[in-house]
Amino acid sequence: SAEGTLDLGLGAGKLSYELNGLPLAWFNPNFPAALNAQITDGRLQVTGEISLADYAPATIGMDGAINGFAGKITDAEEALTSWETVRWEKLRIDMDKHQVELAKLSIDNYSGRIHIREDGSINAQNIWQQEVGEQAQVVKDDLSEGEPWSVAVPLIGITDSQIDFMDESLPIHFRTVIGDINGDIKDISSAEGASTKVDIKGSVDGYAPVTLAGTAQPLRSPPAIDLELKFAGVDMSLLSPYSGTYAGYAIERGVLNLDLKYAMEDNRLKGNNKILIDQMKLGEQVKS
């Protein structure tokens, strides 16, 4: 539904609108031919208002959500990515001032898959069948006209999410899930000196805690990060596919703790890795 006022002579007006339950799979025929992926499920709902000047959008306000989304690589059986709900609150776009503000983005029950194939390629690499650099440059040029765009997203909340990792390039396939992912990403902004705060927690296969914390400046040019990734109490027997491939033995037991600190400033990467292996015992020999 849409209602409001419109001056047909000047093309000025203000409309409020509402859309519920639009199936996103309807848009598959409109995607570029180079895209080797498709939406298999998902419904869009939005409410908001729009002001017009000379029949063109001047300001856009929107609250909305995409529910039950799933997308996969063409001919693949499993979804590449899916989520229960992605909801945005108080999205405001000013086309004249080039401002984008979003009060909150909530991501609930997200599931992503990073799968390394037998040939060493990663599943996400297969999404684009050919380079689309020229089309991307046209869009970039259109967006860059006029004043630079400013962006502000005070809060991104993540709940009950997971990443499924699988490596099929090894003689013995490796697979693990980093699940129970919950946390916040705060204060994403293009303002000079703005710093984004990251605080995310999860677990490996439901028992070994994982934390990602620190700061970042993703919209700065060049971007900067100062993040710490910790894994605590990972069962090393899970890593037998790697030890069998590169060391010739499975791992019978052992506990692994990782403390990885990485910072990037002015395109210079600085890393500090602490690795603690406790009570490790090699197991049977593996032909490799």
Rosetta blueprint (number, residue, H / E / L):
1 S L
2 A E
3 E E
4 G E
5 T E
6 L E
7 D E
8 L L
9 G L
10 L L
11 G L
12 A E
13 G E
14 K E
15 L E
16 S E
17 Y E
18 E E
19 L E
20 N E
21 G E
22 L E
23 P E
24 L H
25 A H
26 W H
27 F H
28 N H
29 P H
30 N H
31 F L
32 P L
33 A L
34 A L
35 L E
36 N L
37 A E
38 Q E
39 I E
40 T E
41 D E
42 G E
43 R E
44 L E
45 Q E
46 V E
47 T E
48 G E
49 E E
50 I E
51 S E
52 L E
53 A E
54 D L
55 Y L
56 A E
57 P E
58 A E
59 T E
60 I E
61 G E
62 M E
63 D E
64 G E
65 A E
66 I E
67 N E
68 G E
69 F E
70 A E
71 G E
72 K E
73 I E
74 T L
75 D L
76 A L
77 E L
78 E L
79 A L
80 L L
81 T E
82 S E
83 W E
84 E E
85 T E
86 V E
87 R E
88 W E
89 E E
90 K E
91 L E
92 R E
93 I E
94 D E
95 M L
96 D L
97 K L
98 H L
99 Q E
100 V E
101 E E
102 L E
103 A E
104 K E
105 L E
106 S E
107 I E
108 D E
109 N L
110 Y L
111 S E
112 G E
113 R E
114 I E
115 H E
116 I E
117 R L
118 E L
119 D L
120 G L
121 S L
122 I E
123 N H
124 A H
125 Q H
126 N H
127 I L
128 W E
129 Q L
130 Q L
131 E L
132 V L
133 G H
134 E H
135 Q H
136 A H
137 Q H
138 V H
139 V H
140 K H
141 D H
142 D H
143 L H
144 S L
145 E L
146 G L
147 E L
148 P L
149 W L
150 S E
151 V E
152 A E
153 V E
154 P E
155 L E
156 I E
157 G E
158 I E
159 T E
160 D E
161 S E
162 Q E
163 I E
164 D E
165 F E
166 M E
167 D E
168 E L
169 S L
170 L L
171 P L
172 I L
173 H L
174 F E
175 R E
176 T E
177 V E
178 I E
179 G E
180 D E
181 I E
182 N E
183 G E
184 D E
185 I E
186 K E
187 D E
188 I E
189 S E
190 S L
191 A L
192 E L
193 G L
194 A L
195 S L
196 T E
197 K E
198 V E
199 D E
200 I E
201 K E
202 G E
203 S E
204 V E
205 D L
206 G L
207 Y L
208 A E
209 P E
210 V E
211 T E
212 L E
213 A E
214 G E
215 T E
216 A E
217 Q E
218 P L
219 L L
220 R L
221 S L
222 P L
223 P L
224 A E
225 I E
226 D E
227 L E
228 E E
229 L E
230 K E
231 F E
232 A E
233 G E
234 V E
235 D E
236 M H
237 S H
238 L H
239 L H
240 S H
241 P H
242 Y H
243 S H
244 G H
245 T H
246 Y H
247 A L
248 G L
249 Y E
250 A E
251 I E
252 E E
253 R E
254 G E
255 V E
256 L E
257 N E
258 L E
259 D E
260 L E
261 K E
262 Y E
263 A E
264 M E
265 E E
266 D L
267 N L
268 R E
269 L E
270 K E
271 G E
272 N E
273 N E
274 K E
275 I E
276 L E
277 I E
278 D E
279 Q E
280 M E
281 K E
282 L E
283 G E
284 E E
285 Q E
286 V L
287 K L
288 S L
